[in-house]
Amino acid sequence: MTTLLPDEAAIVAAWSASEAATELLRFAREGRFSGNIPFSDDVVGKLADAMLKVIDIEGPSPFLIAEERELLAAFRAHVAQFIEGW
């Protein structure tokens, strides 16, 4: 697996989030993609991928208290685990 530079990760995150947003807007305008399938794309996976990249770019913020940093680290771990299993 290749490690992305922060600017590269930002582009990938923005692209993933943009694709998810496009599909959400399509759903809002047109409704379900087919029968019981609401989306024609993997909206949850794309948003999770974008979120993980944003957390990694931002890193531990000096403005967060210890409890908030712990929560963010736990959230990041869960998102990463979700992506691995998805």
Order of alpha helices (4+ residues) and beta strands (2+ residues): alpha-alpha-alpha
